Amino acid sequence: MDLPWAVGFAFVFGAFFLYVTLLFLYVASNGRLLKVIPEFSDAWCFGWSAVILVYFLDNPGDVSSLYIKVYAMLPLLFSCLIGLIYDVYRIFRMARKRQKMLAQRKKQQDEANEVVEMEILAPSYWVNFQNDFKKWAGQEGKVMIVDVSSGEIQDEISRMMTKSWSKVKMLIHARGNADFKITKVERVENPRLWSQYFCKLQDISRKCYQHPFEKAPWMNAYTYKLSRILNEGLRNELNEYYFFHGTNANVAEAICATGFDFRISKEGPLGRGIYLAENFSKAELDMIKEAKRKKTNRGMKELKMFLVRACMGRPYLTREKKQFPRPPCTVKGCMQVKCTHTSHFDSVIADVSTELYREFIIYEKTMCYPEYIITYDRIVNPV
């Protein structure tokens, strides 16, 4: 066999070996090494071209110039063939990926539209506004306060308050062994506030369908573990939970009618917003601190506490006390409060190591609904 033909045979054998090697690497890496195939084949083929050219330059009498051109072009042609196959496969793969992405987006949009188009109805356990909810939803002042003290609702709320009441932490801020006694539980049936909350809930639902987030254990409120009956209708995937919020008796009626308005409240440690507590003792401590700040005697009888239904959506977790005019940006690398991006977290959860409790803050009044008013007496037994 002539030496040039031997070189050609070696190239063909080497090309076959290269193809088998690249195929094995592609399968073994589950497609992750696909992008290195053209570069690897180009380097290998150009190396072969250099070897062939060097041989013919060192042995000019062995073969004519035609052989030189043919043998030198073989590796380059093989490299072009590999590149063409790779480009065709890449285009096919990108087309399939885009088709899959469009199908997924259409599915999410259909689900979002289905959610948004849901008819606004009063909760099934309401005793008012069931048949004429739409009529009353657009009007102010239509509020019914329903006494639910004698029934399983008060039992569930009492159990929730008892299990989320930390006497140890209360002792740090109050003298003696603090306790409580529920005297009345009332449900707020306000069609206007409920329709606003329901629409906001659907808006967050659509947003979460379009931009899904991974549910983490720290997003769960402690109250979710405490009552099976109360939590039956909650959207846990949207981080919808019940929270406690202390209030004064003289403003409770206004909150039932128009909802929470943080614009006229004192600015909190994490900015101006609606602060919610997953523990009853945390909400009680907040009211004790507020009474001390205003130098008023809150008293021990007929105290008011709201059990608030709120949707946290996609919350932002912070480990430090920091002012948030609104939740931070969700864009990776930004995470700023003041930016031009349109995607932001829905709420803030503060888990600061120096604090006894976590803080749950929302920055829109339509993200919560004051569903129950709890009237209770505070009992302090000196130790």
FENQUI-V361042 format. One record per residue. N is the residue number from 1. RES is the residue in three letters. NEAR is the number of other ideal C-beta (glycine too) atoms within 8 Angstrom. D_CENTER is the distance of its C-alpha to the mean C-alpha in whole Angstrom. Layout:
n=N res=RES near=NEAR d_center=D_CENTER
n=N res=RES near=NEAR d_center=D_CENTER
This chain:
n=1 res=MET near=5 d_center=70
n=2 res=ASP near=7 d_center=70
n=3 res=LEU near=9 d_center=68
n=4 res=PRO near=11 d_center=66
n=5 res=TRP near=8 d_center=66
n=6 res=ALA near=9 d_center=65
n=7 res=VAL near=12 d_center=62
n=8 res=GLY near=10 d_center=61
n=9 res=PHE near=9 d_center=61
n=10 res=ALA near=8 d_center=59
n=11 res=PHE near=13 d_center=56
n=12 res=VAL near=8 d_center=56
n=13 res=PHE near=8 d_center=55
n=14 res=GLY near=10 d_center=53
n=15 res=ALA near=9 d_center=51
n=16 res=PHE near=8 d_center=51
n=17 res=PHE near=8 d_center=50
n=18 res=LEU near=10 d_center=47
n=19 res=TYR near=8 d_center=45
n=20 res=VAL near=8 d_center=45
n=21 res=THR near=8 d_center=44
n=22 res=LEU near=11 d_center=41
n=23 res=LEU near=8 d_center=40
n=24 res=PHE near=8 d_center=40
n=25 res=LEU near=9 d_center=38
n=26 res=TYR near=11 d_center=35
n=27 res=VAL near=7 d_center=35
n=28 res=ALA near=6 d_center=35
n=29 res=SER near=8 d_center=32
n=30 res=ASN near=5 d_center=30
n=31 res=GLY near=6 d_center=31
n=32 res=ARG near=5 d_center=29
n=33 res=LEU near=9 d_center=33
n=34 res=LEU near=10 d_center=33
n=35 res=LYS near=5 d_center=33
n=36 res=VAL near=7 d_center=36
n=37 res=ILE near=12 d_center=38
n=38 res=PRO near=10 d_center=40
n=39 res=GLU near=7 d_center=40
n=40 res=PHE near=9 d_center=42
n=41 res=SER near=14 d_center=44
n=42 res=ASP near=11 d_center=45
n=43 res=ALA near=8 d_center=46
n=44 res=TRP near=11 d_center=48
n=45 res=CYS near=13 d_center=50
n=46 res=PHE near=11 d_center=51
n=47 res=GLY near=9 d_center=52
n=48 res=TRP near=12 d_center=54
n=49 res=SER near=11 d_center=56
n=50 res=ALA near=8 d_center=57
n=51 res=VAL near=9 d_center=58
n=52 res=ILE near=15 d_center=60
n=53 res=LEU near=10 d_center=61
n=54 res=VAL near=8 d_center=63
n=55 res=TYR near=10 d_center=65
n=56 res=PHE near=15 d_center=66
n=57 res=LEU near=7 d_center=67
n=58 res=ASP near=6 d_center=69
n=59 res=ASN near=9 d_center=71
n=60 res=PRO near=6 d_center=72
n=61 res=GLY near=3 d_center=75
n=62 res=ASP near=8 d_center=73
n=63 res=VAL near=8 d_center=71
n=64 res=SER near=5 d_center=71
n=65 res=SER near=5 d_center=69
n=66 res=LEU near=6 d_center=68
n=67 res=TYR near=10 d_center=66
n=68 res=ILE near=12 d_center=65
n=69 res=LYS near=8 d_center=63
n=70 res=VAL near=8 d_center=62
n=71 res=TYR near=13 d_center=61
n=72 res=ALA near=12 d_center=59
n=73 res=MET near=8 d_center=57
n=74 res=LEU near=12 d_center=56
n=75 res=PRO near=15 d_center=53
n=76 res=LEU near=11 d_center=52
n=77 res=LEU near=8 d_center=52
n=78 res=PHE near=11 d_center=50
n=79 res=SER near=12 d_center=47
n=80 res=CYS near=8 d_center=47
n=81 res=LEU near=8 d_center=47
n=82 res=ILE near=13 d_center=44
n=83 res=GLY near=11 d_center=42
n=84 res=LEU near=8 d_center=43
n=85 res=ILE near=8 d_center=41
n=86 res=TYR near=11 d_center=38
n=87 res=ASP near=8 d_center=38
n=88 res=VAL near=8 d_center=38
n=89 res=TYR near=9 d_center=36
n=90 res=ARG near=9 d_center=33
n=91 res=ILE near=8 d_center=34
n=92 res=PHE near=8 d_center=33
n=93 res=ARG near=8 d_center=30
n=94 res=MET near=8 d_center=29
n=95 res=ALA near=8 d_center=30
n=96 res=ARG near=8 d_center=28
n=97 res=LYS near=8 d_center=25
n=98 res=ARG near=8 d_center=25
n=99 res=GLN near=8 d_center=26
n=100 res=LYS near=8 d_center=23
n=101 res=MET near=8 d_center=21
n=102 res=LEU near=8 d_center=22
n=103 res=ALA near=8 d_center=23
n=104 res=GLN near=8 d_center=19
n=105 res=ARG near=8 d_center=18
n=106 res=LYS near=8 d_center=21
n=107 res=LYS near=8 d_center=19
n=108 res=GLN near=10 d_center=16
n=109 res=GLN near=10 d_center=18
n=110 res=ASP near=8 d_center=20
n=111 res=GLU near=9 d_center=18
n=112 res=ALA near=12 d_center=16
n=113 res=ASN near=8 d_center=20
n=114 res=GLU near=8 d_center=21
n=115 res=VAL near=11 d_center=18
n=116 res=VAL near=10 d_center=19
n=117 res=GLU near=6 d_center=23
n=118 res=MET near=7 d_center=22
n=119 res=GLU near=4 d_center=25
n=120 res=ILE near=9 d_center=24
n=121 res=LEU near=5 d_center=26
n=122 res=ALA near=11 d_center=27
n=123 res=PRO near=7 d_center=26
n=124 res=SER near=4 d_center=28
n=125 res=TYR near=4 d_center=29
n=126 res=TRP near=11 d_center=30
n=127 res=VAL near=7 d_center=34
n=128 res=ASN near=8 d_center=34
n=129 res=PHE near=12 d_center=33
n=130 res=GLN near=8 d_center=33
n=131 res=ASN near=4 d_center=35
n=132 res=ASP near=7 d_center=35
n=133 res=PHE near=13 d_center=32
n=134 res=LYS near=7 d_center=31
n=135 res=LYS near=7 d_center=35
n=136 res=TRP near=11 d_center=33
n=137 res=ALA near=11 d_center=30
n=138 res=GLY near=7 d_center=31
n=139 res=GLN near=9 d_center=33
n=140 res=GLU near=6 d_center=33
n=141 res=GLY near=5 d_center=35
n=142 res=LYS near=10 d_center=34
n=143 res=VAL near=9 d_center=33
n=144 res=MET near=9 d_center=34
n=145 res=ILE near=10 d_center=34
n=146 res=VAL near=10 d_center=35
n=147 res=ASP near=8 d_center=36
n=148 res=VAL near=11 d_center=34
n=149 res=SER near=8 d_center=36
n=150 res=SER near=5 d_center=38
n=151 res=GLY near=7 d_center=36
n=152 res=GLU near=6 d_center=33
n=153 res=ILE near=12 d_center=30
n=154 res=GLN near=12 d_center=32
n=155 res=ASP near=8 d_center=32
n=156 res=GLU near=11 d_center=29
n=157 res=ILE near=15 d_center=28
n=158 res=SER near=9 d_center=31
n=159 res=ARG near=10 d_center=29
n=160 res=MET near=15 d_center=26
n=161 res=MET near=13 d_center=27
n=162 res=THR near=7 d_center=30
n=163 res=LYS near=7 d_center=27
n=164 res=SER near=14 d_center=25
n=165 res=TRP near=12 d_center=28
n=166 res=SER near=8 d_center=29
n=167 res=LYS near=10 d_center=33
n=168 res=VAL near=6 d_center=33
n=169 res=LYS near=11 d_center=30
n=170 res=MET near=13 d_center=32
n=171 res=LEU near=10 d_center=35
n=172 res=ILE near=6 d_center=34
n=173 res=HIS near=8 d_center=34
n=174 res=ALA near=8 d_center=37
n=175 res=ARG near=4 d_center=40
n=176 res=GLY near=9 d_center=41
n=177 res=ASN near=9 d_center=39
n=178 res=ALA near=12 d_center=37
n=179 res=ASP near=10 d_center=36
n=180 res=PHE near=12 d_center=36
n=181 res=LYS near=7 d_center=37
n=182 res=ILE near=12 d_center=35
n=183 res=THR near=7 d_center=38
n=184 res=LYS near=8 d_center=36
n=185 res=VAL near=14 d_center=33
n=186 res=GLU near=12 d_center=32
n=187 res=ARG near=11 d_center=30
n=188 res=VAL near=13 d_center=29
n=189 res=GLU near=14 d_center=29
n=190 res=ASN near=11 d_center=29
n=191 res=PRO near=13 d_center=28
n=192 res=ARG near=12 d_center=28
n=193 res=LEU near=12 d_center=25
n=194 res=TRP near=13 d_center=23
n=195 res=SER near=12 d_center=23
n=196 res=GLN near=10 d_center=22
n=197 res=TYR near=14 d_center=19
n=198 res=PHE near=9 d_center=19
n=199 res=CYS near=10 d_center=19
n=200 res=LYS near=12 d_center=16
n=201 res=LEU near=12 d_center=14
n=202 res=GLN near=11 d_center=15
n=203 res=ASP near=9 d_center=14
n=204 res=ILE near=13 d_center=10
n=205 res=SER near=13 d_center=11
n=206 res=ARG near=11 d_center=12
n=207 res=LYS near=11 d_center=10
n=208 res=CYS near=13 d_center=7
n=209 res=TYR near=11 d_center=10
n=210 res=GLN near=8 d_center=11
n=211 res=HIS near=8 d_center=8
n=212 res=PRO near=5 d_center=7
n=213 res=PHE near=6 d_center=4
n=214 res=GLU near=4 d_center=6
n=215 res=LYS near=6 d_center=6
n=216 res=ALA near=5 d_center=9
n=217 res=PRO near=4 d_center=12
n=218 res=TRP near=7 d_center=11
n=219 res=MET near=9 d_center=9
n=220 res=ASN near=10 d_center=12
n=221 res=ALA near=11 d_center=14
n=222 res=TYR near=9 d_center=18
n=223 res=THR near=14 d_center=19
n=224 res=TYR near=11 d_center=17
n=225 res=LYS near=5 d_center=20
n=226 res=LEU near=9 d_center=23
n=227 res=SER near=11 d_center=24
n=228 res=ARG near=5 d_center=24
n=229 res=ILE near=8 d_center=25
n=230 res=LEU near=11 d_center=23
n=231 res=ASN near=12 d_center=20
n=232 res=GLU near=6 d_center=21
n=233 res=GLY near=4 d_center=20
n=234 res=LEU near=11 d_center=16
n=235 res=ARG near=8 d_center=13
n=236 res=ASN near=10 d_center=12
n=237 res=GLU near=6 d_center=9
n=238 res=LEU near=12 d_center=8
n=239 res=ASN near=15 d_center=9
n=240 res=GLU near=11 d_center=12
n=241 res=TYR near=15 d_center=15
n=242 res=TYR near=15 d_center=18
n=243 res=PHE near=14 d_center=19
n=244 res=PHE near=17 d_center=22
n=245 res=HIS near=14 d_center=23
n=246 res=GLY near=12 d_center=27
n=247 res=THR near=11 d_center=29
n=248 res=ASN near=7 d_center=33
n=249 res=ALA near=8 d_center=35
n=250 res=ASN near=4 d_center=36
n=251 res=VAL near=8 d_center=33
n=252 res=ALA near=12 d_center=32
n=253 res=GLU near=6 d_center=33
n=254 res=ALA near=7 d_center=32
n=255 res=ILE near=12 d_center=28
n=256 res=CYS near=11 d_center=29
n=257 res=ALA near=9 d_center=31
n=258 res=THR near=7 d_center=28
n=259 res=GLY near=11 d_center=25
n=260 res=PHE near=9 d_center=24
n=261 res=ASP near=8 d_center=25
n=262 res=PHE near=10 d_center=24
n=263 res=ARG near=5 d_center=26
n=264 res=ILE near=4 d_center=29
n=265 res=SER near=7 d_center=28
n=266 res=LYS near=5 d_center=28
n=267 res=GLU near=5 d_center=26
n=268 res=GLY near=10 d_center=24
n=269 res=PRO near=5 d_center=23
n=270 res=LEU near=13 d_center=20
n=271 res=GLY near=11 d_center=21
n=272 res=ARG near=9 d_center=22
n=273 res=GLY near=12 d_center=19
n=274 res=ILE near=13 d_center=19
n=275 res=TYR near=10 d_center=19
n=276 res=LEU near=13 d_center=18
n=277 res=ALA near=15 d_center=20
n=278 res=GLU near=14 d_center=19
n=279 res=ASN near=12 d_center=22
n=280 res=PHE near=13 d_center=25
n=281 res=SER near=13 d_center=27
n=282 res=LYS near=12 d_center=25
n=283 res=ALA near=13 d_center=25
n=284 res=GLU near=14 d_center=29
n=285 res=LEU near=13 d_center=29
n=286 res=ASP near=11 d_center=27
n=287 res=MET near=12 d_center=30
n=288 res=ILE near=11 d_center=33
n=289 res=LYS near=9 d_center=32
n=290 res=GLU near=10 d_center=32
n=291 res=ALA near=10 d_center=35
n=292 res=LYS near=7 d_center=37
n=293 res=ARG near=7 d_center=35
n=294 res=LYS near=6 d_center=37
n=295 res=LYS near=4 d_center=40
n=296 res=THR near=5 d_center=40
n=297 res=ASN near=4 d_center=41
n=298 res=ARG near=9 d_center=38
n=299 res=GLY near=6 d_center=40
n=300 res=MET near=8 d_center=40
n=301 res=LYS near=6 d_center=40
n=302 res=GLU near=8 d_center=38
n=303 res=LEU near=13 d_center=35
n=304 res=LYS near=12 d_center=32
n=305 res=MET near=14 d_center=29
n=306 res=PHE near=15 d_center=26
n=307 res=LEU near=13 d_center=24
n=308 res=VAL near=13 d_center=21
n=309 res=ARG near=11 d_center=18
n=310 res=ALA near=15 d_center=15
n=311 res=CYS near=14 d_center=11
n=312 res=MET near=17 d_center=9
n=313 res=GLY near=13 d_center=6
n=314 res=ARG near=13 d_center=3
n=315 res=PRO near=14 d_center=6
n=316 res=TYR near=10 d_center=8
n=317 res=LEU near=7 d_center=10
n=318 res=THR near=12 d_center=14
n=319 res=ARG near=7 d_center=17
n=320 res=GLU near=5 d_center=20
n=321 res=LYS near=6 d_center=21
n=322 res=LYS near=6 d_center=20
n=323 res=GLN near=5 d_center=21
n=324 res=PHE near=14 d_center=18
n=325 res=PRO near=8 d_center=19
n=326 res=ARG near=7 d_center=16
n=327 res=PRO near=12 d_center=12
n=328 res=PRO near=11 d_center=12
n=329 res=CYS near=12 d_center=12
n=330 res=THR near=11 d_center=9
n=331 res=VAL near=9 d_center=13
n=332 res=LYS near=5 d_center=14
n=333 res=GLY near=4 d_center=17
n=334 res=CYS near=8 d_center=16
n=335 res=MET near=8 d_center=14
n=336 res=GLN near=7 d_center=17
n=337 res=VAL near=9 d_center=17
n=338 res=LYS near=4 d_center=20
n=339 res=CYS near=8 d_center=19
n=340 res=THR near=2 d_center=20
n=341 res=HIS near=9 d_center=17
n=342 res=THR near=3 d_center=15
n=343 res=SER near=7 d_center=12
n=344 res=HIS near=10 d_center=10
n=345 res=PHE near=12 d_center=7
n=346 res=ASP near=13 d_center=8
n=347 res=SER near=16 d_center=10
n=348 res=VAL near=16 d_center=11
n=349 res=ILE near=15 d_center=12
n=350 res=ALA near=13 d_center=15
n=351 res=ASP near=9 d_center=17
n=352 res=VAL near=10 d_center=20
n=353 res=SER near=5 d_center=23
n=354 res=THR near=3 d_center=25
n=355 res=GLU near=8 d_center=24
n=356 res=LEU near=6 d_center=25
n=357 res=TYR near=11 d_center=22
n=358 res=ARG near=8 d_center=18
n=359 res=GLU near=14 d_center=17
n=360 res=PHE near=16 d_center=14
n=361 res=ILE near=16 d_center=15
n=362 res=ILE near=13 d_center=14
n=363 res=TYR near=15 d_center=16
n=364 res=GLU near=6 d_center=17
n=365 res=LYS near=9 d_center=19
n=366 res=THR near=9 d_center=18
n=367 res=MET near=16 d_center=15
n=368 res=CYS near=16 d_center=17
n=369 res=TYR near=11 d_center=21
n=370 res=PRO near=14 d_center=23
n=371 res=GLU near=10 d_center=24
n=372 res=TYR near=13 d_center=27
n=373 res=ILE near=14 d_center=29
n=374 res=ILE near=13 d_center=31
n=375 res=THR near=11 d_center=34
n=376 res=TYR near=10 d_center=35
n=377 res=ASP near=10 d_center=38
n=378 res=ARG near=11 d_center=37
n=379 res=ILE near=9 d_center=40
n=380 res=VAL near=11 d_center=41
n=381 res=ASN near=7 d_center=43
n=382 res=PRO near=6 d_center=45
n=383 res=VAL near=4 d_center=45
